[in-house]
Amino acid sequence: MAMSTGGNSGGPMSEINVTPLVDVMLVLLIIFMITAPLMSHSITIDLPTANPKTKEPEMVVPPLDLAVKQDGSMYFNDHAVTEAELRSLLAVNAQKSPQPELQIRADKGTEFKIVKKIIGDTKDSGMVHVAFMTTDAPKG
């Protein structure tokens, strides 16, 4: 509380009350004293070490290519296929270990329901690795 002693009652007081400022600074000091040790706390973990001499060579499996035209016709590795043939090819390739990646290339005007049906067939056959191929945007 600021108190004035004198006869100039009613005029503005020119003294600064520093009590609220000191209270805020003490609270901040206590907060920083509590949180500072928590900031430097470290957790020790055991990271695995890589040993390239014992690593098995990974088999490089070529990806499977599926092109979908605007009218819904499909080409599996550049050969025309029907929906039934595609499902059987996907089921055969899903059993391979390691499983190849299916790369789907659909025309810009292809309806999404066609692509959605292909994705559903892919999932039902057990294929896990599916990618969508696009073309680069024109530069300029």
N, C-alpha and C positions, 0 to 999 in steps of 0.2 A: 504494500500500500504506500502510496506517495502522500506525504503530509507536508503541509506548508505551515511555516511559523512566521507569521508576520502580518502586517496590516494590509497587504495588497491582496485582499480576498476577491475572488471573482476573475482575476486575470490569468492568463496562461502560465503554466508552471514550466520553467526552463530546466528542471532537473530530469535526468534520465533514470528511469527505474530499471536497474539491472538484475533484479531478483528473478523475473521469468527467464531471462537469458541464461543466468547461471543454472537454473533448474533444468532447462533443456540441455545445456552442455553436460551436466552431470549425468543425465539419463543416457545421452549418447555415449559418454565415456564408459558407463557400465555395460551398455550393449556391445560396444567394441571389445571390451575386456572379456566378455563371455564368448563372443563369436570368433575372435582371433585364433584361439587354439584349435578350434574346429576346422579352420581353413587349412591348416598344415597337417592334418591327420592323413596318414597314408595307409593304403591297404596293400598288403603283400600278396602276390599271386605267383604261382608257378607256371610259367609259360612253356609250351612245348618247344622243343628244339628241332630244327629241320636237319635231317640227315639225307642228303641227296644220293648217297651211295646205296642206301637200302630201299629207296623208293622204286616202285615198279614202274616201268615205262607205260604211260597211258596210251591206250589204243585211240587213234584218231578215226572217228567214225564220220564218214561224209554225211551231210544233212540231206534230208528228203525234201524235195521241192514239189509244192502243189500250187499250180497256177489255176486261178478261177476267172473265167471270162465273164463279161457282163450278162450274157444270156444264161449263165449257170453251168456251162460246160467246164469240165475239170480235166487237168492234165497233170498226171503224177509222174515226175521225172521225165517230162516232155512226151508222155504217152497218154492218149485220151483214155479216160476211165469213167465208168458209171458210178453211182452212189454205192451199189453193192460191192463192186470191185474195190472201191476205195476203202470201204469198211474192212474187207478181208485183208487188204494190203496193210492197213493200219494195225490190225490185230496181229499179223505176222511180225511186223516191225516192233510192236510193243513187247514182244517176247525176247527180243535180242538184248544181250548184255555186253557192253553198255548200250543203252537205248539211244537211237539216233534222234536228232532234232528235226521236227517237221516245220518247214518254213513255208508259210502261206503267202502267196502273192495274188491279191485280188485286184481286178480292174477298178478304176475310180467310180464307175457307174454301177458296180455290182450292188444289188440289194443286200442289206445287212442280214436279212433272214436266211439267205443262202450261206453266208459265212457263219452265222450262228448255228445252223444245222451241221456244218462241217466241224465246228468246234465241239458240239455235242457228241458227234460220232467219234471224234478223236478222244474225248474224255472217256466215253463208254468203252473204247477199245483198250484203254490202259496207257495211252501215250501221255507222258508227263512233260516233255520238252516241246513247247510250241512257240514259234516266233512268227511275227508279221513282217514282211519285207515291203519296203517303200522305195521310191526313187528320191534322189536328192532334189531339193528345190532349185529352180534355175537361178544362177548367179547373175547379179546385175541390178 
